[in-house]
């Protein structure tokens, strides 16, 4: 199993080229599911678990991986299926999201596929707001085409782990509160849960939120404003974008904005659950102004206030 991920560190070159790699796995006999390789630390056979009485129904227990206790989530149960049995077919995908490490219990782990974000499509609208999919794609299997469902892990985790949107004492600069009211911020994120978390943090401060679900939608919206003669800098205070999105990732979105003279100075914040050290390097490469990891309300409001101070002092 280690061979599946033995070159993960070399795969970072794909990001910024509007490409990604997906780890494919099964939780039932018929469907293929996937998560982004960049979120995966390792894949192991399911070890013995210590059960936690009183924990969330989707928490199967705790695994001891080389002396580190990792909560194990029954992914099958978490997305609405019957609980998964602990058997010889079960594997543990150990991931890092939003600065926390957790394991997802799944069935057979297949292989890694290399895709472009243009091959990744939003889930059908008929899936509804309660869907646990953030995107879908298609692959060729045995001469035929099979659908791959990409899990919205942020939604799964948000239903298990409580994310507090309360700001810490002293974070809010009272001298800037009046300047926040009526300001608009554009959010690009394919996870409805992530967008909701940002809105619930910023809207009580009087900030208006414009939301889109991928980088291409964000780019087209910005371009349409420019084509209509709208000054982008007057229209929005900043853009907050996820890294991973269908159609166009946040790195490519930033690259396209920086190469359009009509909006190249737009303030852009990368807000992602990917690892911090890697993203700081990518921020410098593509030209984002700030990077924050999900989900940290204090840092989110701090970035907004930093941008407002720039404008007030200009």
Secondary structure as a PSIPRED ss2 file (coil, helix, strand):
# PSIPRED VFORMAT (PSIPRED V4.0)

   1 X C   1.000  0.000  0.000
   2 X H   0.000  1.000  0.000
   3 X H   0.000  1.000  0.000
   4 X H   0.000  1.000  0.000
   5 X H   0.000  1.000  0.000
   6 X C   1.000  0.000  0.000
   7 X C   1.000  0.000  0.000
   8 X H   0.000  1.000  0.000
   9 X H   0.000  1.000  0.000
  10 X H   0.000  1.000  0.000
  11 X H   0.000  1.000  0.000
  12 X H   0.000  1.000  0.000
  13 X H   0.000  1.000  0.000
  14 X H   0.000  1.000  0.000
  15 X C   1.000  0.000  0.000
  16 X C   1.000  0.000  0.000
  17 X C   1.000  0.000  0.000
  18 X C   1.000  0.000  0.000
  19 X E   0.000  0.000  1.000
  20 X E   0.000  0.000  1.000
  21 X E   0.000  0.000  1.000
  22 X E   0.000  0.000  1.000
  23 X E   0.000  0.000  1.000
  24 X E   0.000  0.000  1.000
  25 X E   0.000  0.000  1.000
  26 X C   1.000  0.000  0.000
  27 X C   1.000  0.000  0.000
  28 X C   1.000  0.000  0.000
  29 X C   1.000  0.000  0.000
  30 X C   1.000  0.000  0.000
  31 X C   1.000  0.000  0.000
  32 X E   0.000  0.000  1.000
  33 X E   0.000  0.000  1.000
  34 X E   0.000  0.000  1.000
  35 X E   0.000  0.000  1.000
  36 X E   0.000  0.000  1.000
  37 X H   0.000  1.000  0.000
  38 X H   0.000  1.000  0.000
  39 X H   0.000  1.000  0.000
  40 X E   0.000  0.000  1.000
  41 X E   0.000  0.000  1.000
  42 X E   0.000  0.000  1.000
  43 X E   0.000  0.000  1.000
  44 X E   0.000  0.000  1.000
  45 X E   0.000  0.000  1.000
  46 X C   1.000  0.000  0.000
  47 X C   1.000  0.000  0.000
  48 X C   1.000  0.000  0.000
  49 X E   0.000  0.000  1.000
  50 X E   0.000  0.000  1.000
  51 X C   1.000  0.000  0.000
  52 X C   1.000  0.000  0.000
  53 X C   1.000  0.000  0.000
  54 X C   1.000  0.000  0.000
  55 X C   1.000  0.000  0.000
  56 X C   1.000  0.000  0.000
  57 X C   1.000  0.000  0.000
  58 X C   1.000  0.000  0.000
  59 X E   0.000  0.000  1.000
  60 X E   0.000  0.000  1.000
  61 X E   0.000  0.000  1.000
  62 X E   0.000  0.000  1.000
  63 X E   0.000  0.000  1.000
  64 X E   0.000  0.000  1.000
  65 X E   0.000  0.000  1.000
  66 X C   1.000  0.000  0.000
  67 X C   1.000  0.000  0.000
  68 X E   0.000  0.000  1.000
  69 X E   0.000  0.000  1.000
  70 X E   0.000  0.000  1.000
  71 X E   0.000  0.000  1.000
  72 X E   0.000  0.000  1.000
  73 X E   0.000  0.000  1.000
  74 X E   0.000  0.000  1.000
  75 X H   0.000  1.000  0.000
  76 X H   0.000  1.000  0.000
  77 X H   0.000  1.000  0.000
  78 X H   0.000  1.000  0.000
  79 X C   1.000  0.000  0.000
  80 X C   1.000  0.000  0.000
  81 X C   1.000  0.000  0.000
  82 X C   1.000  0.000  0.000
  83 X C   1.000  0.000  0.000
  84 X C   1.000  0.000  0.000
  85 X C   1.000  0.000  0.000
  86 X C   1.000  0.000  0.000
  87 X C   1.000  0.000  0.000
  88 X C   1.000  0.000  0.000
  89 X C   1.000  0.000  0.000
  90 X C   1.000  0.000  0.000
  91 X E   0.000  0.000  1.000
  92 X E   0.000  0.000  1.000
  93 X E   0.000  0.000  1.000
  94 X E   0.000  0.000  1.000
  95 X E   0.000  0.000  1.000
  96 X E   0.000  0.000  1.000
  97 X E   0.000  0.000  1.000
  98 X C   1.000  0.000  0.000
  99 X C   1.000  0.000  0.000
 100 X E   0.000  0.000  1.000
 101 X E   0.000  0.000  1.000
 102 X E   0.000  0.000  1.000
 103 X E   0.000  0.000  1.000
 104 X E   0.000  0.000  1.000
 105 X E   0.000  0.000  1.000
 106 X E   0.000  0.000  1.000
 107 X C   1.000  0.000  0.000
 108 X C   1.000  0.000  0.000
 109 X E   0.000  0.000  1.000
 110 X E   0.000  0.000  1.000
 111 X E   0.000  0.000  1.000
 112 X E   0.000  0.000  1.000
 113 X E   0.000  0.000  1.000
 114 X E   0.000  0.000  1.000
 115 X E   0.000  0.000  1.000
 116 X E   0.000  0.000  1.000
 117 X H   0.000  1.000  0.000
 118 X H   0.000  1.000  0.000
 119 X H   0.000  1.000  0.000
 120 X C   1.000  0.000  0.000
 121 X E   0.000  0.000  1.000
 122 X C   1.000  0.000  0.000
 123 X C   1.000  0.000  0.000
 124 X C   1.000  0.000  0.000
 125 X H   0.000  1.000  0.000
 126 X H   0.000  1.000  0.000
 127 X H   0.000  1.000  0.000
 128 X C   1.000  0.000  0.000
 129 X C   1.000  0.000  0.000
 130 X C   1.000  0.000  0.000
 131 X C   1.000  0.000  0.000
 132 X C   1.000  0.000  0.000
 133 X E   0.000  0.000  1.000
 134 X E   0.000  0.000  1.000
 135 X E   0.000  0.000  1.000
 136 X E   0.000  0.000  1.000
 137 X E   0.000  0.000  1.000
 138 X E   0.000  0.000  1.000
 139 X E   0.000  0.000  1.000
 140 X E   0.000  0.000  1.000
 141 X E   0.000  0.000  1.000
 142 X C   1.000  0.000  0.000
 143 X C   1.000  0.000  0.000
 144 X E   0.000  0.000  1.000
 145 X E   0.000  0.000  1.000
 146 X E   0.000  0.000  1.000
 147 X E   0.000  0.000  1.000
 148 X E   0.000  0.000  1.000
 149 X E   0.000  0.000  1.000
 150 X E   0.000  0.000  1.000
 151 X E   0.000  0.000  1.000
 152 X C   1.000  0.000  0.000
 153 X H   0.000  1.000  0.000
 154 X H   0.000  1.000  0.000
 155 X H   0.000  1.000  0.000
 156 X H   0.000  1.000  0.000
 157 X H   0.000  1.000  0.000
 158 X H   0.000  1.000  0.000
 159 X H   0.000  1.000  0.000
 160 X H   0.000  1.000  0.000
 161 X C   1.000  0.000  0.000
 162 X C   1.000  0.000  0.000
 163 X C   1.000  0.000  0.000
 164 X C   1.000  0.000  0.000
 165 X C   1.000  0.000  0.000
 166 X C   1.000  0.000  0.000
 167 X C   1.000  0.000  0.000
 168 X C   1.000  0.000  0.000
 169 X C   1.000  0.000  0.000
 170 X C   1.000  0.000  0.000
 171 X C   1.000  0.000  0.000
 172 X C   1.000  0.000  0.000
 173 X C   1.000  0.000  0.000
 174 X H   0.000  1.000  0.000
 175 X H   0.000  1.000  0.000
 176 X H   0.000  1.000  0.000
 177 X H   0.000  1.000  0.000
 178 X H   0.000  1.000  0.000
 179 X H   0.000  1.000  0.000
 180 X H   0.000  1.000  0.000
 181 X C   1.000  0.000  0.000
 182 X C   1.000  0.000  0.000
 183 X C   1.000  0.000  0.000
 184 X E   0.000  0.000  1.000
 185 X E   0.000  0.000  1.000
 186 X E   0.000  0.000  1.000
 187 X E   0.000  0.000  1.000
 188 X E   0.000  0.000  1.000
 189 X C   1.000  0.000  0.000
 190 X C   1.000  0.000  0.000
 191 X C   1.000  0.000  0.000
 192 X H   0.000  1.000  0.000
 193 X H   0.000  1.000  0.000
 194 X H   0.000  1.000  0.000
 195 X H   0.000  1.000  0.000
 196 X H   0.000  1.000  0.000
 197 X H   0.000  1.000  0.000
 198 X H   0.000  1.000  0.000
 199 X H   0.000  1.000  0.000
 200 X H   0.000  1.000  0.000
 201 X H   0.000  1.000  0.000
 202 X H   0.000  1.000  0.000
 203 X H   0.000  1.000  0.000
 204 X H   0.000  1.000  0.000
 205 X H   0.000  1.000  0.000
 206 X C   1.000  0.000  0.000
 207 X C   1.000  0.000  0.000
 208 X E   0.000  0.000  1.000
 209 X E   0.000  0.000  1.000
 210 X E   0.000  0.000  1.000
 211 X E   0.000  0.000  1.000
 212 X E   0.000  0.000  1.000
 213 X C   1.000  0.000  0.000
 214 X C   1.000  0.000  0.000
 215 X H   0.000  1.000  0.000
 216 X H   0.000  1.000  0.000
 217 X H   0.000  1.000  0.000
 218 X H   0.000  1.000  0.000
 219 X H   0.000  1.000  0.000
 220 X H   0.000  1.000  0.000
 221 X H   0.000  1.000  0.000
 222 X H   0.000  1.000  0.000
 223 X H   0.000  1.000  0.000
 224 X H   0.000  1.000  0.000
 225 X H   0.000  1.000  0.000
 226 X H   0.000  1.000  0.000
 227 X H   0.000  1.000  0.000
 228 X C   1.000  0.000  0.000
 229 X C   1.000  0.000  0.000
 230 X C   1.000  0.000  0.000
 231 X C   1.000  0.000  0.000
 232 X H   0.000  1.000  0.000
 233 X H   0.000  1.000  0.000
 234 X H   0.000  1.000  0.000
 235 X H   0.000  1.000  0.000
 236 X C   1.000  0.000  0.000
 237 X C   1.000  0.000  0.000
 238 X E   0.000  0.000  1.000
 239 X E   0.000  0.000  1.000
 240 X E   0.000  0.000  1.000
 241 X E   0.000  0.000  1.000
 242 X C   1.000  0.000  0.000
 243 X C   1.000  0.000  0.000
 244 X C   1.000  0.000  0.000
 245 X C   1.000  0.000  0.000
 246 X C   1.000  0.000  0.000
 247 X C   1.000  0.000  0.000
 248 X C   1.000  0.000  0.000
 249 X C   1.000  0.000  0.000
 250 X H   0.000  1.000  0.000
 251 X H   0.000  1.000  0.000
 252 X H   0.000  1.000  0.000
 253 X H   0.000  1.000  0.000
 254 X H   0.000  1.000  0.000
 255 X H   0.000  1.000  0.000
 256 X H   0.000  1.000  0.000
 257 X H   0.000  1.000  0.000
 258 X H   0.000  1.000  0.000
 259 X C   1.000  0.000  0.000
 260 X C   1.000  0.000  0.000
 261 X C   1.000  0.000  0.000
 262 X C   1.000  0.000  0.000
 263 X C   1.000  0.000  0.000
 264 X C   1.000  0.000  0.000
 265 X C   1.000  0.000  0.000
 266 X C   1.000  0.000  0.000
 267 X C   1.000  0.000  0.000
 268 X E   0.000  0.000  1.000
 269 X E   0.000  0.000  1.000
 270 X E   0.000  0.000  1.000
 271 X E   0.000  0.000  1.000
 272 X E   0.000  0.000  1.000
 273 X C   1.000  0.000  0.000
 274 X C   1.000  0.000  0.000
 275 X C   1.000  0.000  0.000
 276 X H   0.000  1.000  0.000
 277 X H   0.000  1.000  0.000
 278 X H   0.000  1.000  0.000
 279 X H   0.000  1.000  0.000
 280 X H   0.000  1.000  0.000
 281 X H   0.000  1.000  0.000
 282 X H   0.000  1.000  0.000
 283 X H   0.000  1.000  0.000
 284 X H   0.000  1.000  0.000
 285 X H   0.000  1.000  0.000
 286 X H   0.000  1.000  0.000
 287 X C   1.000  0.000  0.000
 288 X C   1.000  0.000  0.000
 289 X C   1.000  0.000  0.000
 290 X E   0.000  0.000  1.000
 291 X E   0.000  0.000  1.000
 292 X E   0.000  0.000  1.000
 293 X E   0.000  0.000  1.000
 294 X C   1.000  0.000  0.000
 295 X C   1.000  0.000  0.000
 296 X C   1.000  0.000  0.000
 297 X H   0.000  1.000  0.000
 298 X H   0.000  1.000  0.000
 299 X H   0.000  1.000  0.000
 300 X H   0.000  1.000  0.000
 301 X H   0.000  1.000  0.000
 302 X H   0.000  1.000  0.000
 303 X H   0.000  1.000  0.000
 304 X H   0.000  1.000  0.000
 305 X H   0.000  1.000  0.000
 306 X H   0.000  1.000  0.000
 307 X H   0.000  1.000  0.000
 308 X H   0.000  1.000  0.000
 309 X H   0.000  1.000  0.000
 310 X H   0.000  1.000  0.000
 311 X H   0.000  1.000  0.000
 312 X H   0.000  1.000  0.000
 313 X H   0.000  1.000  0.000
 314 X C   1.000  0.000  0.000
